[in-house]
Amino acid sequence: MGKTILFGEPMALLIADTVGPLEDVEHFSRSLSGAEVNVSIGLSRLGHKVTYMTRLGDDPFGRYIEKKLKEDNIGTEFVTYDNIYRTGIQLKNRVTDGSDPYAPYYRKGSAASHITTEQIDMIDFKDIEHVHVTGIPPALSKESREATYHLMERARENNVFITFDPNLRPALWEDEDTMIKVINDLASKANLILPGIEECKILAGTENFYEICDFYQKKGIKTIVIKNGADGAFVYDNNESYTVKGFKVEEVVDTVGAGDGFAVGVISGRLEGLSLREMVRRGNAIGAIQVTNISDNAGLPNHKELELFMQTH
């Protein structure tokens, strides 16, 4: 079984220990955040070989992140350190009503935003079975945008399967038009894309499933999986379309990371040879598990936990 490689920016996450405005919180618990690192952790817990590429600041948070990656059996051979630029930091307040928590980040000019195409050239794609890319690295800087394009182009040259999650972060982009253009261009280089329905309103200008799929089909994308929250996901593949229902949970604790959990389910399912329908069903399950946890990734399941959840929900 080959490796899956992910590329992005992990941040030190400080989660409020008590409810209330962040400025009033006295104590925080430290963790990790970042879409790609969440997917890395989820895949590793399901027994898959994962390597993570990033650039960290030569600082305590950077060393903490590398240590945590290793504890989760994630390869760090492509992690480099920067003695000028620092590791990004994110705060998150604690919510009790299932609403989206306030989670400001401090990442402008971070070490990860200085990843270059030269780092991508370090990869031997003979060992890589799957590449997962999100729309976050190309938003960080022109350097990391070029690196994102280079990674996808190198993967295509080596016939490596690519999944792409738009993961829109409008605040990181110079303007919305550039964001839409770049994200859709990158999507066209993937084998399978995983946009959310709200993202499709921006990227494709519609929330009609069939119009969205037609929009992306014309860009050469064969497999489109549209995340639709608690209602599950809409799938289009080889002129066949269907909905895969979501899983119900008793309480939504924190919605952050649900889309990353969904990606874990789809990618791990593909690596294990599941049908597309079962890949998406697994994605729905892990996304549902994730919203019952306060951490962005602590609740991501192993195989036994995943099977139990799918049997009992």
Solvent accessible surface area in square Angstrom, and as a share of the most:
residue,aa,sasa,rsa
1,M,129,0.57
2,G,26,0.25
3,K,65,0.27
4,T,1,0.00
5,I,1,0.00
6,L,0,0.00
7,F,2,0.01
8,G,1,0.01
9,E,2,0.01
10,P,1,0.01
11,M,5,0.02
12,A,0,0.00
13,L,0,0.00
14,L,40,0.20
15,I,8,0.04
16,A,0,0.00
17,D,56,0.29
18,T,80,0.46
19,V,91,0.52
20,G,22,0.21
21,P,72,0.46
22,L,22,0.11
23,E,147,0.66
24,D,97,0.50
25,V,16,0.09
26,E,144,0.65
27,H,131,0.58
28,F,69,0.29
29,S,53,0.34
30,R,129,0.47
31,S,22,0.14
32,L,7,0.03
33,S,1,0.00
34,G,9,0.09
35,A,3,0.02
36,E,1,0.00
37,V,0,0.00
38,N,3,0.02
39,V,1,0.00
40,S,0,0.00
41,I,3,0.02
42,G,0,0.00
43,L,0,0.00
44,S,16,0.10
45,R,73,0.27
46,L,6,0.03
47,G,54,0.52
48,H,12,0.05
49,K,110,0.47
50,V,6,0.04
51,T,1,0.01
52,Y,0,0.00
53,M,1,0.00
54,T,0,0.00
55,R,57,0.21
56,L,1,0.01
57,G,0,0.00
58,D,66,0.34
59,D,19,0.10
60,P,98,0.61
61,F,54,0.23
62,G,0,0.00
63,R,120,0.44
64,Y,23,0.09
65,I,0,0.00
66,E,34,0.15
67,K,124,0.52
68,K,67,0.28
69,L,0,0.00
70,K,114,0.48
71,E,100,0.45
72,D,28,0.14
73,N,124,0.64
74,I,5,0.02
75,G,22,0.21
76,T,20,0.12
77,E,91,0.41
78,F,26,0.11
79,V,18,0.10
80,T,33,0.19
81,Y,73,0.28
82,D,11,0.06
83,N,118,0.60
84,I,122,0.62
85,Y,84,0.32
86,R,128,0.47
87,T,11,0.07
88,G,2,0.02
89,I,50,0.26
90,Q,21,0.09
91,L,36,0.18
92,K,1,0.00
93,N,25,0.13
94,R,65,0.24
95,V,21,0.12
96,T,103,0.60
97,D,112,0.58
98,G,16,0.15
99,S,50,0.32
100,D,110,0.57
101,P,13,0.08
102,Y,138,0.52
103,A,26,0.20
104,P,25,0.16
105,Y,58,0.22
106,Y,129,0.49
107,R,15,0.05
108,K,202,0.86
109,G,40,0.38
110,S,6,0.04
111,A,0,0.00
112,A,3,0.03
113,S,4,0.02
114,H,44,0.20
115,I,2,0.01
116,T,41,0.24
117,T,39,0.23
118,E,120,0.54
119,Q,15,0.06
120,I,0,0.00
121,D,80,0.41
122,M,94,0.42
123,I,7,0.04
124,D,77,0.40
125,F,10,0.04
126,K,184,0.78
127,D,80,0.41
128,I,16,0.08
129,E,59,0.27
130,H,0,0.00
131,V,0,0.00
132,H,1,0.00
133,V,0,0.00
134,T,1,0.00
135,G,1,0.01
136,I,4,0.02
137,P,1,0.01
138,P,0,0.00
139,A,5,0.04
140,L,31,0.15
141,S,30,0.19
142,K,155,0.65
143,E,71,0.32
144,S,1,0.00
145,R,32,0.12
146,E,105,0.47
147,A,0,0.00
148,T,0,0.00
149,Y,46,0.18
150,H,46,0.21
151,L,0,0.00
152,M,0,0.00
153,E,71,0.32
154,R,55,0.20
155,A,0,0.00
156,R,130,0.47
157,E,123,0.55
158,N,64,0.33
159,N,142,0.73
160,V,11,0.06
161,F,51,0.21
162,I,0,0.00
163,T,1,0.00
164,F,0,0.00
165,D,3,0.02
166,P,3,0.02
167,N,17,0.09
168,L,18,0.09
169,R,74,0.27
170,P,81,0.51
171,A,93,0.72
172,L,40,0.20
173,W,17,0.06
174,E,103,0.46
175,D,69,0.36
176,E,102,0.46
177,D,111,0.58
178,T,33,0.19
179,M,1,0.00
180,I,42,0.21
181,K,146,0.62
182,V,13,0.08
183,I,1,0.00
184,N,11,0.06
185,D,57,0.30
186,L,0,0.00
187,A,2,0.01
188,S,34,0.22
189,K,41,0.17
190,A,9,0.07
191,N,67,0.34
192,L,3,0.02
193,I,1,0.01
194,L,1,0.01
195,P,0,0.00
196,G,11,0.11
197,I,27,0.13
198,E,109,0.49
199,E,30,0.13
200,C,0,0.00
201,K,80,0.34
202,I,64,0.33
203,L,5,0.03
204,A,19,0.15
205,G,64,0.62
206,T,26,0.15
207,E,105,0.47
208,N,69,0.35
209,F,53,0.22
210,Y,136,0.52
211,E,95,0.43
212,I,0,0.00
213,C,2,0.01
214,D,64,0.33
215,F,63,0.26
216,Y,1,0.01
217,Q,76,0.34
218,K,160,0.68
219,K,76,0.32
220,G,58,0.56
221,I,2,0.01
222,K,149,0.63
223,T,16,0.10
224,I,0,0.00
225,V,0,0.00
226,I,0,0.00
227,K,30,0.13
228,N,41,0.21
229,G,66,0.63
230,A,97,0.75
231,D,99,0.51
232,G,2,0.02
233,A,1,0.01
234,F,9,0.04
235,V,0,0.00
236,Y,26,0.10
237,D,31,0.16
238,N,115,0.59
239,N,125,0.64
240,E,98,0.44
241,S,41,0.26
242,Y,34,0.13
243,T,74,0.43
244,V,11,0.06
245,K,167,0.71
246,G,26,0.25
247,F,25,0.10
248,K,182,0.77
249,V,38,0.22
250,E,182,0.82
251,E,108,0.48
252,V,59,0.34
253,V,39,0.23
254,D,0,0.00
255,T,46,0.27
256,V,47,0.27
257,G,11,0.11
258,A,27,0.21
259,G,28,0.27
260,D,13,0.07
261,G,0,0.00
262,F,10,0.04
263,A,0,0.00
264,V,0,0.00
265,G,0,0.00
266,V,1,0.00
267,I,1,0.00
268,S,0,0.00
269,G,0,0.00
270,R,65,0.24
271,L,22,0.11
272,E,66,0.29
273,G,65,0.62
274,L,65,0.32
275,S,66,0.43
276,L,31,0.15
277,R,110,0.40
278,E,67,0.30
279,M,13,0.06
280,V,0,0.00
281,R,89,0.32
282,R,23,0.08
283,G,0,0.00
284,N,12,0.06
285,A,0,0.00
286,I,0,0.00
287,G,10,0.09
288,A,11,0.08
289,I,19,0.10
290,Q,0,0.00
291,V,20,0.11
292,T,51,0.30
293,N,41,0.21
294,I,41,0.21
295,S,12,0.08
296,D,5,0.03
297,N,9,0.04
298,A,67,0.52
299,G,18,0.17
300,L,6,0.03
301,P,3,0.02
302,N,63,0.32
303,H,60,0.27
304,K,164,0.69
305,E,92,0.41
306,L,1,0.01
307,E,91,0.41
308,L,110,0.55
309,F,22,0.09
310,M,33,0.15
311,Q,143,0.64
312,T,90,0.52
313,H,103,0.46
